Amino acid sequence: MLNILPALITCIIWSLSIVLYKKISRRIPVLKVNIVRLLSASTVLALLCVILNYTTINRGVLYAALSGIFALAIGDTAYIYSSTLVGVSVAAPIAYLYVILVQFIAILYGEELTINKIIASIIAIISILLITLEKSNDVNSRARILGILLAFLTCIFWSFGQVIIKPATKLINPLEITFIRALAGFTTLTILYKPIKKIMIENVYKYSKDVDILNYITLALIGILDLALGSYLFVLSIATIGVGPTVIVTGSIPSLSQIFATFVEKEKSKIKYIIAGILTGLSIAIVSI
């Protein structure tokens, strides 16, 4: 059971971060949120790499950079915008299908597709669907089509972005991988900031003008917790137990985030949330056998 502990801690950190980002994104546009979180994490991770003298240069750097571009720059941004356009109730079930897709892609890197993984993946998806399949607010057809396409894009890029971490763990240290992923994600979004801003629909929310330095400091601290500590434990888990089991455990994030939302956002709990939590625990137990 201890071998899945890093993935479990990652799941808790990322579940809480999602709720906190939701609050902050009411004040700061989502693209800026993603850039600030990546910048803060990159800065802290760079200092750690220098202090610990982690400066490996080999093919693993390319794998880690591609993972950061796929998962953190493209995947995370696509998911944030998809949720903005069609709501989490539509975006999450599509995006988190990557939990199952990863099990098959990981075969390319030598991981075995066991019956336990298949059953655990299906249970995790049922838990996600139970939490997120609720009637969403009406949106115009063009925005809905774009939102659904972005959710599928998220699923694909998250899948390849997570799986490509596996070969990187064979070549460089997990801390270096975490730093390179965050730096690659930040660099990509910074370069493409203006083109993405023009393409995406920015007027879905009316952002508050009451934003001060404290809001950005808070965002930076959450980014460090999320993309430095959380991502490091995620990479460490992949290196230890593999891509498939790690993704299944962290695939319970939509369920766990509902628990945090109950306390942070004062959202009401429902019986289906409890059932989803039980299913999530079952999927984790199965994958840890």
C-alpha positions as CSV (number, residue, x, y, z in Angstrom):
1,M,0.0,0.0,0.0
2,L,2.9,2.4,0.7
3,N,4.0,2.2,-2.9
4,I,0.9,4.2,-4.0
5,L,1.4,6.8,-1.2
6,P,3.0,9.4,-3.5
7,A,0.1,9.1,-6.0
8,L,-2.4,9.4,-3.1
9,I,-0.7,12.6,-1.8
10,T,-0.6,14.0,-5.3
11,C,-4.3,13.3,-5.7
12,I,-5.1,15.2,-2.5
13,I,-2.9,18.2,-3.5
14,W,-4.3,18.4,-7.0
15,S,-7.9,18.0,-5.8
16,L,-7.5,20.9,-3.4
17,S,-5.7,23.0,-6.0
18,I,-8.5,22.6,-8.5
19,V,-11.0,24.2,-6.0
20,L,-8.5,27.0,-5.1
21,Y,-7.8,27.8,-8.8
22,K,-11.6,28.0,-9.3
23,K,-11.8,30.8,-6.7
24,I,-8.8,32.6,-8.1
25,S,-10.0,32.4,-11.7
26,R,-12.9,34.6,-10.8
27,R,-10.4,37.5,-10.4
28,I,-7.6,36.5,-12.8
29,P,-8.1,35.2,-16.4
30,V,-7.4,31.4,-16.7
31,L,-4.5,31.8,-19.1
32,K,-2.7,34.1,-16.7
33,V,-3.5,31.7,-13.8
34,N,-1.8,28.9,-15.7
35,I,1.3,31.0,-16.6
36,V,1.8,32.3,-13.0
37,R,1.4,28.8,-11.5
38,L,4.0,27.4,-14.0
39,L,6.4,30.3,-13.4
40,S,6.3,30.0,-9.6
41,A,6.8,26.2,-9.7
42,S,9.7,26.5,-12.2
43,T,11.5,29.1,-10.1
44,V,11.4,27.0,-6.9
45,L,12.3,23.8,-8.8
46,A,15.2,25.5,-10.6
47,L,16.7,26.6,-7.2
48,L,16.3,23.0,-5.9
49,C,18.1,21.6,-8.9
50,V,20.9,24.0,-8.6
51,I,21.3,23.4,-4.8
52,L,21.3,19.6,-5.4
53,N,23.5,19.8,-8.5
54,Y,21.0,18.1,-10.7
55,T,22.1,19.1,-14.2
56,T,21.8,16.0,-16.3
57,I,21.6,16.5,-20.1
58,N,20.4,13.6,-22.2
59,R,17.4,12.4,-24.1
60,G,15.4,12.4,-20.9
61,V,15.3,16.2,-21.0
62,L,13.4,16.0,-24.4
63,Y,10.9,13.5,-23.0
64,A,10.3,15.7,-19.9
65,A,9.9,18.9,-22.0
66,L,7.4,17.2,-24.3
67,S,5.4,16.0,-21.3
68,G,5.3,19.6,-20.0
69,I,4.2,21.0,-23.4
70,F,1.6,18.3,-23.9
71,A,0.1,17.9,-20.4
72,L,0.7,21.3,-18.6
73,A,0.7,23.8,-21.5
74,I,-1.8,22.3,-24.0
75,G,-3.7,19.9,-21.8
76,D,-4.3,22.0,-18.7
77,T,-5.1,25.1,-20.8
78,A,-7.6,23.2,-23.0
79,Y,-9.3,21.7,-19.9
80,I,-9.6,25.1,-18.2
81,Y,-11.2,26.6,-21.3
82,S,-13.4,23.6,-21.9
83,S,-14.7,23.8,-18.3
84,T,-15.3,27.5,-18.9
85,L,-17.3,27.0,-22.1
86,V,-19.4,23.9,-21.2
87,G,-19.0,23.4,-17.5
88,V,-17.2,20.7,-15.5
89,S,-20.2,18.4,-15.8
90,V,-19.5,18.1,-19.5
91,A,-15.7,18.6,-19.7
92,A,-14.6,16.3,-16.9
93,P,-16.2,13.0,-18.1
94,I,-14.6,13.5,-21.5
95,A,-11.2,14.7,-20.3
96,Y,-10.8,12.1,-17.6
97,L,-11.3,9.3,-20.0
98,Y,-7.5,9.6,-20.3
99,V,-7.4,7.3,-17.2
100,I,-8.4,4.4,-19.5
101,L,-6.6,5.6,-22.6
102,V,-3.3,5.7,-20.6
103,Q,-3.6,2.0,-19.7
104,F,-3.3,1.2,-23.4
105,I,-0.7,3.7,-24.4
106,A,1.5,2.6,-21.5
107,I,1.8,-0.8,-23.2
108,L,4.2,0.9,-25.7
109,Y,6.6,1.4,-22.8
110,G,6.5,-2.1,-21.5
111,E,3.8,-1.9,-18.9
112,E,1.4,-4.9,-18.7
113,L,-2.3,-4.4,-19.2
114,T,-3.7,-6.5,-16.3
115,I,-7.3,-7.3,-15.5
116,N,-6.8,-5.3,-12.3
117,K,-5.9,-2.2,-14.2
118,I,-8.9,-2.5,-16.5
119,I,-11.4,-3.1,-13.7
120,A,-9.9,-0.2,-11.6
121,S,-10.0,2.1,-14.6
122,I,-13.6,1.4,-15.3
123,I,-14.6,1.9,-11.6
124,A,-12.6,5.2,-11.6
125,I,-14.5,6.4,-14.7
126,I,-17.9,5.4,-13.2
127,S,-16.9,7.4,-10.1
128,I,-16.0,10.4,-12.2
129,L,-19.2,10.2,-14.3
130,L,-21.3,9.9,-11.1
131,I,-19.8,13.1,-9.8
132,T,-19.8,15.2,-12.9
133,L,-22.8,14.2,-15.0
134,E,-25.2,16.8,-14.0
135,K,-27.3,19.1,-16.2
136,S,-25.1,22.0,-17.3
137,N,-26.1,25.6,-18.0
138,D,-27.2,26.2,-21.6
139,V,-24.5,27.6,-23.9
140,N,-24.7,28.5,-27.5
141,S,-24.0,25.7,-30.0
142,R,-20.7,27.1,-31.3
143,A,-19.3,27.4,-27.7
144,R,-20.6,23.9,-26.8
145,I,-18.9,22.3,-29.9
146,L,-15.6,24.1,-29.1
147,G,-15.8,23.1,-25.4
148,I,-16.4,19.4,-26.2
149,L,-13.6,19.4,-28.8
150,L,-11.2,21.0,-26.2
151,A,-12.2,18.3,-23.7
152,F,-11.3,15.6,-26.1
153,L,-8.1,17.4,-26.9
154,T,-7.4,17.5,-23.1
155,C,-7.9,13.7,-22.9
156,I,-5.4,13.0,-25.7
157,F,-2.7,15.4,-24.6
158,W,-3.0,14.5,-20.9
159,S,-2.6,10.8,-22.0
160,F,0.5,11.2,-24.0
161,G,1.9,13.9,-21.7
162,Q,1.7,11.5,-18.7
163,V,2.9,8.4,-20.5
164,I,6.0,10.1,-21.9
165,I,7.2,10.7,-18.4
166,K,7.9,6.9,-18.1
167,P,11.0,6.9,-20.4
168,A,12.2,10.1,-18.9
169,T,12.4,8.4,-15.4
170,K,14.9,5.9,-16.8
171,L,17.3,8.7,-17.8
172,I,17.0,11.6,-15.3
173,N,16.0,12.3,-11.7
174,P,12.3,12.9,-10.9
175,L,13.1,16.4,-9.6
176,E,14.8,17.3,-12.9
177,I,11.8,16.0,-14.8
178,T,9.4,18.0,-12.7
179,F,11.4,21.2,-13.3
180,I,11.8,20.7,-17.0
181,R,8.0,19.9,-17.4
182,A,7.1,23.1,-15.6
183,L,9.6,25.2,-17.4
184,A,8.6,23.8,-20.8
185,G,4.9,24.5,-20.0
186,F,5.6,28.0,-18.9
187,T,7.8,28.8,-21.9
188,T,5.2,27.4,-24.4
189,L,2.4,29.4,-22.9
190,T,4.4,32.6,-22.7
191,I,5.4,32.4,-26.3
192,L,1.9,31.5,-27.5
193,Y,0.0,33.8,-25.0
194,K,-1.2,36.3,-27.6
195,P,-2.3,33.8,-30.3
196,I,-4.1,31.6,-27.7
197,K,-5.8,34.7,-26.2
198,K,-7.1,35.7,-29.6
199,I,-8.5,32.2,-30.4
200,M,-10.1,31.4,-27.1
201,I,-13.3,33.0,-25.8
202,E,-12.3,35.3,-23.0
203,N,-15.7,37.0,-22.2
204,V,-17.3,34.1,-20.5
205,Y,-16.6,35.6,-17.1
206,K,-16.5,39.2,-16.1
207,Y,-13.3,39.3,-14.1
208,S,-13.1,41.4,-11.0
209,K,-11.0,44.5,-11.2
210,D,-10.2,44.2,-7.5
211,V,-6.9,42.3,-7.9
212,D,-3.8,43.1,-5.9
213,I,-0.4,41.6,-5.4
214,L,-1.8,39.3,-2.6
215,N,-3.9,37.5,-5.2
216,Y,-0.8,36.7,-7.3
217,I,1.2,35.7,-4.3
218,T,-1.5,33.3,-3.2
219,L,-1.7,31.9,-6.8
220,A,2.1,31.5,-6.8
221,L,2.1,29.5,-3.5
222,I,-0.7,27.2,-4.8
223,G,1.3,26.7,-8.0
224,I,4.3,25.7,-6.0
225,L,2.2,23.2,-4.0
226,D,0.5,21.9,-7.1
227,L,3.3,21.9,-9.8
228,A,6.4,21.5,-7.6
229,L,5.4,19.2,-4.8
230,G,2.4,17.5,-6.4
231,S,4.0,17.0,-9.8
232,Y,7.3,15.7,-8.2
233,L,5.3,13.1,-6.3
234,F,3.4,12.2,-9.5
235,V,6.6,11.7,-11.4
236,L,8.1,9.7,-8.5
237,S,5.0,7.5,-8.4
238,I,5.3,6.8,-12.2
239,A,9.0,5.9,-11.7
240,T,8.1,3.6,-8.8
241,I,4.8,1.9,-9.7
242,G,4.3,2.8,-13.4
243,V,2.1,5.1,-15.4
244,G,-1.1,3.0,-15.3
245,P,-1.6,2.6,-11.5
246,T,-0.5,6.2,-10.9
247,V,-3.1,7.6,-13.3
248,I,-5.8,5.4,-11.9
249,V,-5.2,6.7,-8.4
250,T,-5.0,10.3,-9.5
251,G,-8.1,9.7,-11.7
252,S,-10.1,10.0,-8.5
253,I,-9.4,13.8,-8.4
254,P,-12.9,14.9,-9.6
255,S,-14.5,12.9,-6.8
256,L,-12.1,14.1,-4.1
257,S,-12.3,17.7,-5.3
258,Q,-16.0,17.6,-4.5
259,I,-15.2,17.0,-0.8
260,F,-12.9,20.0,-0.7
261,A,-15.5,22.1,-2.6
262,T,-17.9,21.3,0.2
263,F,-15.7,23.1,2.7
264,V,-14.0,25.7,0.6
265,E,-16.8,26.7,-1.7
266,K,-19.6,25.7,0.8
267,E,-21.1,23.4,-1.8
268,K,-23.8,20.9,-0.6
269,S,-22.8,17.3,-0.4
270,K,-25.0,14.7,-2.2
271,I,-25.4,10.9,-1.6
272,K,-23.9,10.3,-5.0
273,Y,-20.7,12.0,-3.9
274,I,-20.4,9.5,-1.0
275,I,-21.0,6.6,-3.4
276,A,-18.4,8.1,-5.8
277,G,-15.9,8.2,-2.9
278,I,-16.5,4.6,-2.0
279,L,-15.9,3.6,-5.7
280,T,-12.8,5.7,-5.8
281,G,-11.4,3.8,-2.7
282,L,-12.3,0.5,-4.3
283,S,-10.4,1.4,-7.5
284,I,-7.4,2.4,-5.5
285,A,-7.5,-0.9,-3.5
286,I,-7.8,-3.0,-6.7
287,V,-4.8,-1.3,-8.4
288,S,-2.7,-1.6,-5.3
289,I,-3.1,-5.4,-5.1
